[in-house]
Amino acid sequence: MLPGVGFLTYFVDAAQVEDRLGINTTLLLTLAALQFLQGDALPKVPYLTLLDKYLLACFSFLVVLCVENGAVTSAAASAQAGI
């Protein structure tokens, strides 16, 4: 559910990089807190559980989304400058 909220950045203007990355940073911090809480609540096992794999996939998706937002902002700035 949290990575789906990351798609809200597409409704923010490409020139507002602070707002776009702010949403993604908040989601990354929320996932980190969720991972910290689940680490305390579940028993320690030497392998990745399904929840661990899900959180890893969510982190990966949000990092890719942050990079994509940076690329879109850079492309919008260069298009606006006429480069």
CORVEN-V976477 format. One record per backbone hydrogen bond with DSSP energy under -0.5 kcal/mol. NH is the residue of the N-H (numbers start at 1). CO is the residue of the C=O. Records with the same first field share a line. If there is no record, write none. Layout:
NH=CO ; CO
This chain:
5=1 ; 2
6=2 ; 3
7=4
8=5
9=6
10=7
11=8
12=9
16=13
17=15
20=16
21=17
22=18
23=19
24=20
25=21
26=22
27=23
28=24
29=25
30=26
31=27
32=28
33=29
34=30
35=31
36=32
37=33
38=34
39=35
40=36
41=37
42=38
53=49
54=50
55=51
56=52
57=53
58=54
59=55
60=56
61=57
62=58
63=59
64=60
65=61
66=62
67=63
68=64
69=65
70=66
71=67
72=68
73=69
74=70
75=71
76=72
77=73
78=74
79=75
80=76
81=77
82=78
83=78
